Structures are given as C-alpha cells and as structure tokens.
Amino acid sequence: MVLEKQFVDFILDGRLEDIPQEPVGVIKDMIMNNLGAIVGGATSEGCGTVLNMAKEWGGKEEATVLIYGDRMPAHNAALVNSTMARALDIDDHMPPGMHTGGSALPVALAAAELAGGCSGKEFLAGLVLGFDMAIRINSASTYNGFDPSGVCGIFASIAAGGRILRLNPEQMWSALALGFNRPIQTFQSIVDGTTAVRVGQGLISQAAISCIQMAQKGITGPKNFLEGVYGYFHLYAGDKYDPQAITAGLGETFQLDKVSFKIYPSCGNTISSTDAILGLMDEQGLTRENVAEINVRITPYAHHMVGGQFKIGNNPRVDAQFSVQYCVANALLRKESLIHHFDESYIRDPRITELVKKIHVASDPSLEGGRQGLSLRADMDVATTQGDTYHISVPIPSGFPGNPLSKEKIIKRFKEAAHYGGKPVPEDNLEKITLFVDTLEKAENVCDLIPLMLSSHK
C-alpha cells in the first residue's frame, strides 16, 4: 500500500505554487485543445444520441452539457461532454494510446459545478497532479490491446475531480480504487471502426464521477489497487515494475512533457506518415499526378490499429481517422490535413480511392521502441512516374515529445475546431475563452467559463 498512499498524499497535498510553469502550461494547452474539440465534435455522429439518452434518463440538475446547455446529473453531463471531446480524435494523447484530457477536463468541470464553484488555481492544481499520476503509472504499463484511456487515464480524472470536491484521504483512496474496477476498454473498437471509441471516452468520465460520489458516500475500494496480488501492476505490468522509478521526483519534477497534441485530426499512429508525405511534397515537389507508388513502414503495434486496407464501413470518419492509407492519400490530394477532410463527402471522393491503391503499408518490427507502442516512427519510400525514388524517415511526429507544437499552433487548432460543426459558440467568445484559459490561475471561479462554451445555434 506504499505506492497507493504516496499518490493519495501527492494529489491532496500538492499546491499550484509549488508546481513549475511548464506543466501548468501543458494543462492550459490541454484545456484549449479540448474545448475546441468539444465545440467541433458536438454534432458528430453519436454525440446527439448520447445527449438524448442522457436527457431521457433525467435526474438532478447538477452540471452543464457544454454547447447545448442542458443540465443533468454530473456523471451524465461528463459522459456527453467527453463523447464530444473525443469525436474528432483531436484531444490530447500520449503513447501507447492514452487519451487523458478528453475525460479529465469534463470531469473537473462537472466536479467544479458540484462543488458550487472552484478557483482557477485549484482547478489547475487538480489537473496537473492527476495527469502526473496517470503518466507515471502509464510509463510502467503494458496493455496488450487494452485501451489505456480507460485502464489508466481514469486515475487522472478521479484525482482531479476528487480534489476539486475536497475528498479526504480515505475517500480519495477509495475513489481511485473504485476507478481501477471501472472501464476496461480495448482497441478492438478502433480496429472495427466503431463509434464506441468516442463513447468510450464518455464512459470513462461517467465512471470517474460515479466513483468519486460513491467514495463520498462511504463505498470502499481495494486498498492495494496498484500493488496487490491482483492489482493494477499485476494485470497491466506482469508484476514487472519499479516503484522507485514510478515515484522518482514525485512532487518535485513533473512528467507532463509526455503529453502530445495532434497537428492532424487522426490517430496518433498516422501522424508520422502524414508528416512524411507532406515533407516529401514540400522538398521534392511531389503531387498526386507524379506519384506512382508509396510504401510506408510502421511498427507492428501501429500496424494493428492503422495499417490495414482502407475501406469505408458504417462509420466513415472513424475508418479514415485510423487509416494510414487514407491519411497519406488525403494529404497528397489536398496538401494538408484538416478536420473537414474527414467528413464523409471528402472520404468518398473517387480520387482518394485511386490514390489508396498506390499506398502500401507494412509492419516493420525493427521500428518498434523499447516498450510496445512507444515508437511512432514511420519510414516512407515514394516512387515517381519519372522513375525517381525518394526516402524519408519521421522518428517523432509533429506534436509529440521532442517535436512539440507551438502555442500559436495549438490556438490555431482550437479555432479550426471551434469553427467546425453545426453548433459553434459566438465568435466573440473565442477570444474570451482564450484569455480565460491563459489567465486561469487568476480566475475566482472556473465555472465562469461554462457560459462562454454555449452555442447560440438552436
């Protein structure tokens, strides 16, 4: 129980004043990125269905559904908000596929409403500390097809929400332990091209709020949820982990530099391939007319998720988001990769169908890193109709550790997402949101952000 206690104390005792500016800045970027994702994703497939179901369920008006303005029980508001945040697949992410902010932010906002308000300082502290806990646990995990967003990312949501709701140590311990028993999702939802991917993000948030509230009421979880005989590290690390390495520098150094922000609206495992083709187009003047064949090599881990033959099924956006072939063809055709390029009309463009035939994706074990899923490298060879061959290797995709996005690019992505979809917020609100987040530590009540995130479109 040593590791469990260390994390509980870390979450409850940490102060924003003792946290360096860099991790705080990452959380601010995460908030901006996810607020844009929520606006853009609000009218995407499945989101309206989840909203309508939550409205039918009814219940106490505790928290707000962003964009739409409906009030409902906090766990269901978080469900809807997180489903919207994940819909466009532009929420934050880290290898080997853990989406954290898409749940942690909606949970923290719902918790702030439940608490009757929350200062910006406390809001930021809860999110930084929750993220750091989840990142440290993730660094020692091996998922074997389980989705880390639900397996590990839920700890960040519970930590942030539980701190905002002022849980005592026993309650926080139980809330985290109950979270260990909640959403066990797998990457099969991705492989099969389903909207379960976005809804799964919502289920994480719904569970996080429920675990917090159950712990408040005295429901207990296993004390040894991390290090027990059937605990987290037995199930997701095969008992091969180093507690000292996991907690090294806890409270003094923070690992939020591992958080990634996507420059393109597709799976993180497609970003290097998109970077590669755009790089060769810029360097060599490649066009769809003069490309004869493209061969892409990615890791076996990535290939399982995004390397298969592109085909359009029941959910075209998901099919495209998780396909190297589509992402490369789209970039080659349109010279960039934007959110609306993953709309069905763009996906079904006959020119895409022809380009996909030229793109071959292979699994290359030599590209895999020390731990499965950490390497996002892509190697690409392009043969032209003139008989030339060009090679490029992208070891670190844009937006990932070692190749981060600038603040300007994150704000640009926020605005692109905010202008997408069928229920935008008022244009004047975009600058107000940007300023609010940028100065969040000065906010008396983070709930003042919520009215700015409501659409004027009925």
C-alpha positions as CSV (number, residue, x, y, z in Angstrom):
1,M,0.0,0.0,0.0
2,V,3.0,2.3,0.0
3,L,2.6,3.4,-3.7
4,E,-1.1,4.0,-3.2
5,K,-0.6,6.2,-0.2
6,Q,2.1,8.2,-1.9
7,F,-0.2,9.0,-4.8
8,V,-3.1,9.9,-2.5
9,D,-0.9,12.2,-0.4
10,F,0.5,13.7,-3.6
11,I,-2.9,14.5,-5.1
12,L,-4.3,16.1,-1.9
13,D,-1.3,17.9,-0.6
14,G,0.1,19.4,-3.8
15,R,-0.1,23.2,-4.3
16,L,-0.1,25.2,-7.5
17,E,2.5,27.5,-6.1
18,D,4.9,24.5,-5.9
19,I,4.3,23.4,-9.5
20,P,6.7,24.7,-12.2
21,Q,5.2,26.8,-15.0
22,E,5.9,24.2,-17.7
23,P,3.4,21.5,-16.6
24,V,0.8,24.2,-15.8
25,G,1.3,25.5,-19.4
26,V,0.7,21.9,-20.7
27,I,-2.6,21.8,-18.8
28,K,-3.6,25.2,-20.2
29,D,-2.8,23.9,-23.7
30,M,-4.8,20.7,-22.9
31,I,-7.8,22.8,-21.9
32,M,-7.7,24.9,-25.0
33,N,-7.3,21.9,-27.2
34,N,-10.2,20.0,-25.7
35,L,-12.6,23.0,-25.6
36,G,-12.1,23.3,-29.3
37,A,-12.6,19.6,-29.7
38,I,-15.9,19.8,-27.8
39,V,-17.2,22.6,-30.0
40,G,-16.2,20.9,-33.2
41,G,-17.4,17.4,-32.1
42,A,-20.7,18.4,-30.7
43,T,-22.7,17.5,-33.8
44,S,-20.6,14.5,-34.8
45,E,-22.2,11.0,-35.2
46,G,-23.3,9.5,-31.9
47,C,-23.0,12.7,-29.8
48,G,-26.6,13.7,-30.2
49,T,-27.7,10.2,-29.5
50,V,-25.8,10.1,-26.2
51,L,-27.1,13.5,-25.3
52,N,-30.7,12.5,-26.0
53,M,-30.3,9.3,-23.9
54,A,-28.9,11.3,-21.0
55,K,-31.9,13.7,-21.2
56,E,-34.3,10.8,-21.2
57,W,-32.6,9.3,-18.1
58,G,-33.4,12.6,-16.3
59,G,-32.3,13.2,-12.8
60,K,-31.0,16.1,-10.7
61,E,-29.7,19.2,-12.5
62,E,-26.1,19.2,-11.2
63,A,-23.8,20.1,-14.2
64,T,-24.0,21.5,-17.7
65,V,-23.7,19.9,-21.1
66,L,-21.4,22.3,-23.0
67,I,-22.6,23.7,-26.3
68,Y,-26.2,22.5,-25.7
69,G,-26.7,24.0,-22.3
70,D,-28.8,21.1,-20.8
71,R,-28.5,20.5,-17.1
72,M,-28.4,16.9,-15.8
73,P,-26.7,14.7,-13.2
74,A,-22.9,15.4,-13.2
75,H,-21.9,11.9,-14.2
76,N,-24.1,12.1,-17.3
77,A,-23.0,15.7,-18.2
78,A,-19.4,14.4,-18.1
79,L,-20.5,11.4,-20.3
80,V,-21.8,13.7,-23.0
81,N,-19.0,16.3,-22.8
82,S,-16.3,13.7,-23.1
83,T,-18.0,11.9,-26.0
84,M,-18.0,15.2,-27.9
85,A,-14.3,15.8,-26.9
86,R,-13.2,12.6,-28.5
87,A,-15.4,12.6,-31.6
88,L,-12.9,14.3,-33.9
89,D,-9.9,12.5,-32.4
90,I,-8.1,15.8,-31.8
91,D,-8.0,15.6,-28.0
92,D,-4.6,15.2,-26.3
93,H,-2.9,11.8,-26.3
94,M,0.3,10.0,-25.3
95,P,1.8,6.7,-26.3
96,P,0.7,3.9,-26.3
97,G,-2.7,5.5,-26.9
98,M,-3.8,7.1,-23.6
99,H,-6.3,9.9,-24.1
100,T,-6.5,11.7,-20.8
101,G,-7.7,15.3,-21.1
102,G,-10.9,14.3,-23.1
103,S,-12.1,12.9,-19.8
104,A,-10.2,14.8,-17.1
105,L,-11.4,18.2,-18.3
106,P,-15.1,17.4,-18.4
107,V,-14.9,15.5,-15.1
108,A,-13.1,18.5,-13.5
109,L,-15.7,20.9,-14.8
110,A,-18.6,18.7,-13.6
111,A,-16.9,18.5,-10.2
112,A,-16.5,22.3,-10.1
113,E,-20.2,22.7,-10.6
114,L,-21.0,20.0,-8.0
115,A,-18.7,21.9,-5.5
116,G,-20.6,25.1,-6.1
117,G,-17.5,26.6,-7.7
118,C,-13.8,26.2,-7.9
119,S,-10.9,28.7,-8.2
120,G,-8.7,28.5,-11.3
121,K,-5.7,27.8,-9.1
122,E,-7.3,24.7,-7.5
123,F,-8.7,23.6,-10.9
124,L,-5.2,23.7,-12.5
125,A,-3.6,22.0,-9.5
126,G,-6.0,19.1,-9.6
127,L,-5.5,18.6,-13.3
128,V,-1.6,18.8,-13.1
129,L,-1.5,16.4,-10.2
130,G,-4.0,13.9,-11.8
131,F,-2.2,13.9,-15.1
132,D,1.2,13.4,-13.5
133,M,-0.1,10.4,-11.5
134,A,-1.6,8.8,-14.7
135,I,1.5,9.4,-16.7
136,R,3.8,7.8,-14.1
137,I,1.6,4.7,-13.9
138,N,1.3,4.6,-17.7
139,S,5.1,4.6,-18.1
140,A,5.2,1.2,-16.3
141,S,2.2,-0.4,-18.1
142,T,1.9,-3.0,-20.8
143,Y,-1.7,-3.1,-22.1
144,N,-1.7,-5.9,-24.7
145,G,-4.7,-4.5,-26.5
146,F,-6.5,-2.9,-23.6
147,D,-7.1,0.8,-24.1
148,P,-5.0,2.8,-21.6
149,S,-7.5,5.7,-21.7
150,G,-9.9,3.6,-19.5
151,V,-7.4,1.4,-17.8
152,C,-5.0,4.2,-16.6
153,G,-6.3,7.5,-17.8
154,I,-9.3,7.3,-15.4
155,F,-6.9,7.9,-12.5
156,A,-6.3,11.5,-13.8
157,S,-10.0,12.2,-14.0
158,I,-10.7,10.9,-10.5
159,A,-7.7,12.6,-8.9
160,A,-8.7,16.0,-10.4
161,G,-12.4,15.7,-9.7
162,G,-11.9,14.2,-6.3
163,R,-9.5,17.0,-5.3
164,I,-12.0,19.7,-6.5
165,L,-14.7,18.1,-4.5
166,R,-12.4,18.1,-1.4
167,L,-12.3,14.4,-0.8
168,N,-10.5,13.4,2.4
169,P,-7.6,10.8,2.1
170,E,-9.8,7.8,2.8
171,Q,-12.3,8.9,0.2
172,M,-9.7,9.7,-2.4
173,W,-8.1,6.3,-1.9
174,S,-11.4,4.6,-2.4
175,A,-12.4,6.7,-5.4
176,L,-9.1,5.8,-7.2
177,A,-9.5,2.1,-6.2
178,L,-13.1,2.1,-7.5
179,G,-11.8,3.6,-10.7
180,F,-9.4,0.7,-11.0
181,N,-12.5,-1.6,-11.2
182,R,-14.2,0.5,-13.9
183,P,-13.9,1.0,-17.7
184,I,-11.9,-1.8,-19.2
185,Q,-11.9,-1.0,-22.9
186,T,-9.9,-2.4,-25.8
187,F,-8.5,-1.2,-29.1
188,Q,-10.9,-3.6,-30.9
189,S,-13.3,-0.6,-31.0
190,I,-10.7,1.1,-33.2
191,V,-9.9,-1.8,-35.4
192,D,-13.6,-2.4,-36.1
193,G,-14.2,1.3,-36.9
194,T,-16.9,2.0,-34.3
195,T,-18.3,5.0,-32.5
196,A,-17.5,3.1,-29.3
197,V,-14.2,4.9,-29.5
198,R,-15.8,8.3,-28.7
199,V,-18.5,6.9,-26.4
200,G,-15.8,5.0,-24.5
201,Q,-14.2,8.3,-23.6
202,G,-17.5,9.4,-22.2
203,L,-17.9,6.2,-20.2
204,I,-14.6,6.8,-18.5
205,S,-15.8,10.2,-17.3
206,Q,-19.2,8.9,-16.3
207,A,-17.5,6.2,-14.2
208,A,-15.0,8.7,-12.7
209,I,-17.7,11.0,-11.3
210,S,-19.7,7.9,-10.1
211,C,-16.6,6.6,-8.3
212,I,-16.0,9.9,-6.6
213,Q,-19.6,10.2,-5.5
214,M,-19.6,6.6,-4.2
215,A,-16.5,7.2,-2.2
216,Q,-18.0,10.3,-0.7
217,K,-20.9,8.1,0.5
218,G,-18.6,5.6,2.1
219,I,-18.3,2.9,-0.6
220,T,-14.8,1.5,-0.3
221,G,-12.4,0.1,-2.9
222,P,-9.4,-2.2,-2.6
223,K,-6.6,-0.6,-0.7
224,N,-4.0,-2.5,-2.7
225,F,-5.4,-1.5,-6.1
226,L,-2.0,-0.8,-7.5
227,E,0.4,-3.2,-5.8
228,G,-1.9,-6.0,-4.7
229,V,-1.7,-9.6,-5.8
230,Y,-4.5,-8.9,-8.3
231,G,-3.8,-5.2,-8.5
232,Y,-3.0,-2.9,-11.4
233,F,0.6,-3.8,-11.8
234,H,-0.1,-7.5,-11.8
235,L,-2.7,-7.1,-14.5
236,Y,-1.0,-4.4,-16.7
237,A,2.7,-4.9,-16.0
238,G,3.0,-8.6,-15.2
239,D,4.4,-7.6,-11.8
240,K,7.4,-6.2,-13.6
241,Y,7.6,-2.6,-12.3
242,D,9.9,-0.5,-10.2
243,P,8.0,1.6,-7.5
244,Q,11.0,3.8,-7.0
245,A,11.2,4.6,-10.7
246,I,7.5,5.4,-10.8
247,T,7.6,7.9,-8.0
248,A,11.1,9.3,-8.6
249,G,10.8,13.1,-8.0
250,L,7.1,12.9,-7.2
251,G,6.0,16.4,-6.3
252,E,9.3,17.9,-7.4
253,T,9.5,17.0,-11.1
254,F,6.5,16.6,-13.4
255,Q,6.2,14.4,-16.5
256,L,3.6,16.3,-18.4
257,D,6.1,16.9,-21.2
258,K,5.0,13.4,-22.4
259,V,1.6,14.8,-23.3
260,S,1.1,15.2,-27.1
261,F,-1.1,17.4,-29.1
262,K,-2.2,16.4,-32.6
263,I,-1.5,18.6,-35.6
264,Y,-3.8,16.5,-37.7
265,P,-7.3,15.2,-36.9
266,S,-6.4,11.5,-36.9
267,C,-5.0,8.7,-34.8
268,G,-1.5,9.4,-33.3
269,N,-0.2,6.4,-35.2
270,T,-1.0,8.1,-38.5
271,I,0.8,11.4,-37.8
272,S,4.3,10.4,-38.8
273,S,3.1,9.1,-42.1
274,T,1.2,12.3,-42.8
275,D,4.3,14.3,-41.8
276,A,6.3,12.1,-44.2
277,I,4.3,12.7,-47.3
278,L,3.8,16.4,-46.7
279,G,7.6,16.7,-46.1
280,L,8.4,15.0,-49.4
281,M,5.8,17.1,-51.2
282,D,7.5,20.2,-49.9
283,E,11.1,19.0,-50.6
284,Q,10.6,17.2,-53.9
285,G,7.6,18.8,-55.4
286,L,5.5,15.6,-55.3
287,T,1.9,15.7,-56.5
288,R,-0.8,13.1,-56.9
289,E,-0.1,13.2,-60.6
290,N,3.6,12.3,-60.4
291,V,3.4,9.7,-57.7
292,A,3.5,6.1,-58.9
293,E,3.8,4.2,-55.6
294,I,4.1,4.9,-51.9
295,N,5.5,2.3,-49.4
296,V,5.1,3.1,-45.7
297,R,6.6,1.1,-42.9
298,I,5.3,1.4,-39.3
299,T,5.7,-0.5,-36.1
300,P,3.7,-3.7,-35.6
301,Y,1.8,-2.0,-32.8
302,A,0.7,0.8,-35.1
303,H,0.0,-1.5,-37.9
304,H,-2.6,-3.4,-35.9
305,M,-4.6,-0.2,-35.5
306,V,-4.0,1.9,-38.6
307,G,-2.1,-0.2,-41.1
308,G,-4.9,-2.3,-42.6
309,Q,-6.5,-1.9,-46.0
310,F,-8.7,1.2,-46.1
311,K,-12.3,0.5,-46.5
312,I,-15.4,2.5,-45.7
313,G,-17.8,0.9,-43.3
314,N,-20.6,2.1,-41.1
315,N,-18.6,5.0,-39.6
316,P,-16.5,6.6,-42.4
317,R,-14.9,9.2,-40.2
318,V,-13.6,6.6,-37.8
319,D,-12.4,4.4,-40.7
320,A,-10.4,7.4,-42.1
321,Q,-9.1,8.6,-38.7
322,F,-7.5,5.2,-38.2
323,S,-6.0,4.5,-41.6
324,V,-2.5,5.4,-42.8
325,Q,-3.7,4.8,-46.4
326,Y,-6.4,7.4,-46.1
327,C,-4.3,9.9,-44.2
328,V,-1.5,9.8,-46.7
329,A,-3.8,9.9,-49.7
330,N,-5.7,12.8,-48.2
331,A,-2.5,14.8,-47.6
332,L,-1.2,14.1,-51.1
333,L,-4.5,15.1,-52.7
334,R,-5.3,18.2,-50.5
335,K,-1.8,19.3,-49.5
336,E,-2.8,19.4,-45.8
337,S,-4.9,17.5,-43.3
338,L,-7.8,19.4,-41.8
339,I,-10.9,18.4,-39.8
340,H,-13.4,18.7,-42.6
341,H,-11.2,16.4,-44.7
342,F,-12.6,13.6,-42.6
343,D,-16.2,14.3,-43.5
344,E,-17.9,11.6,-45.4
345,S,-18.1,13.6,-48.7
346,Y,-14.3,14.0,-48.7
347,I,-13.7,10.4,-47.7
348,R,-15.8,9.1,-50.6
349,D,-14.0,11.3,-53.1
350,P,-13.1,8.9,-56.1
351,R,-9.7,10.5,-56.3
352,I,-9.0,9.1,-52.8
353,T,-10.0,5.7,-53.9
354,E,-7.5,5.8,-56.7
355,L,-4.7,7.1,-54.6
356,V,-5.2,4.5,-51.9
357,K,-4.4,1.8,-54.5
358,K,-0.9,3.3,-54.8
359,I,-0.2,3.2,-51.0
360,H,1.1,0.1,-49.3
361,V,1.6,-0.1,-45.5
362,A,3.8,-2.7,-44.0
363,S,4.7,-3.8,-40.4
364,D,8.4,-3.4,-39.5
365,P,9.5,-4.8,-36.1
366,S,12.8,-3.0,-36.4
367,L,11.0,0.3,-35.9
368,E,9.5,-0.7,-32.5
369,G,10.9,1.0,-29.4
370,G,11.9,-0.4,-26.1
371,R,8.3,-0.8,-25.0
372,Q,5.4,-1.7,-27.2
373,G,3.5,1.3,-28.5
374,L,6.1,4.0,-27.6
375,S,7.7,4.3,-31.1
376,L,5.6,6.3,-33.6
377,R,8.2,6.2,-36.3
378,A,7.3,5.9,-40.0
379,D,9.6,5.3,-42.9
380,M,8.4,6.1,-46.4
381,D,9.6,5.4,-49.9
382,V,7.9,7.2,-52.8
383,A,8.4,6.1,-56.5
384,T,7.5,8.7,-59.1
385,T,6.2,8.3,-62.6
386,Q,9.6,9.7,-63.9
387,G,11.4,6.7,-62.2
388,D,12.8,8.6,-59.2
389,T,12.6,7.2,-55.7
390,Y,12.6,9.3,-52.5
391,H,13.0,8.2,-48.9
392,I,12.1,9.9,-45.7
393,S,12.1,8.7,-42.0
394,V,10.0,10.5,-39.4
395,P,11.1,9.2,-36.0
396,I,9.0,11.7,-33.9
397,P,5.7,13.0,-35.3
398,S,4.6,16.7,-35.0
399,G,3.1,17.5,-31.6
400,F,4.8,14.7,-29.7
401,P,7.7,14.9,-27.2
402,G,10.8,16.1,-28.9
403,N,8.8,17.8,-31.6
404,P,6.1,19.8,-29.8
405,L,3.6,22.2,-31.3
406,S,4.0,25.9,-30.5
407,K,1.3,27.8,-28.5
408,E,0.3,29.5,-31.7
409,K,-0.4,26.2,-33.5
410,I,-2.5,25.0,-30.5
411,I,-4.6,28.1,-30.6
412,K,-4.9,27.7,-34.4
413,R,-6.1,24.2,-33.9
414,F,-8.6,25.4,-31.2
415,K,-10.0,28.0,-33.7
416,E,-10.2,25.5,-36.5
417,A,-12.2,23.1,-34.3
418,A,-14.4,25.8,-32.9
419,H,-15.4,26.8,-36.5
420,Y,-16.2,23.3,-37.4
421,G,-19.5,21.5,-36.7
422,G,-23.1,22.6,-36.5
423,K,-23.3,24.3,-33.2
424,P,-20.5,26.9,-32.9
425,V,-20.2,29.3,-30.0
426,P,-20.5,33.0,-30.7
427,E,-17.4,34.3,-32.5
428,D,-16.7,36.9,-29.8
429,N,-16.4,34.1,-27.2
430,L,-13.4,32.6,-28.9
431,E,-11.0,35.4,-27.7
432,K,-12.7,35.4,-24.3
433,I,-12.1,31.7,-23.9
434,T,-8.5,32.0,-25.0
435,L,-7.9,34.8,-22.4
436,F,-9.8,33.0,-19.7
437,V,-7.7,29.9,-20.1
438,D,-4.4,31.8,-20.5
439,T,-5.0,33.6,-17.1
440,L,-6.9,30.7,-15.4
441,E,-4.8,30.8,-12.2
442,K,-6.4,34.3,-11.6
443,A,-10.0,33.1,-12.1
444,E,-12.2,33.2,-8.9
445,N,-14.5,30.6,-10.3
446,V,-13.7,28.3,-13.3
447,C,-17.5,27.8,-13.8
448,D,-17.5,31.3,-15.3
449,L,-16.0,29.5,-18.4
450,I,-19.2,27.5,-19.0
451,P,-21.4,30.3,-20.4
452,L,-18.7,31.0,-22.9
453,M,-19.0,27.4,-24.1
454,L,-22.7,27.5,-25.0
455,S,-23.8,27.7,-28.6
456,S,-26.1,30.4,-29.9
457,H,-27.4,28.0,-32.6
458,K,-30.6,26.2,-31.6
